[in-house]
Amino acid sequence: MFDPTAASKTILLIAAALSLAFVLGLRRSFPGRRRLALWLAVLFGPCGHLYLKGGAPYIVLLYAAWFGLLVATPLPPMVSGLLLTVLSGMLMNVRLHNAKPAATENTTSQP
């Protein structure tokens, strides 16, 4: 008999690997694009935070918040997953806002 849980575990693992590869590939091909970083955080949730360097602590923070939503609230898992996506986008916006601007060259000539 076919066990759907075994297939869904494999599909989830493949989907997670593909999303990681996609985000990290974009990070390598198109680094430092703010709008892309925000869209990746919304589309891929916590995985999208890997587009910017130093994203691992934020992924842990988001999954801790999601665990809190699942345990502390009577919300269905699908709704808490949607809230995680919104929270991921909001956190990426804060990260982008607090990021230091890129160094600019001084183009003035000195005598």
Secondary structure as UniProt FT lines:
FT   HELIX           4..29
FT   TURN            31..32
FT   HELIX           34..44
FT   HELIX           45..51
FT   TURN            53..54
FT   HELIX           56..72
FT   HELIX           77..98
//
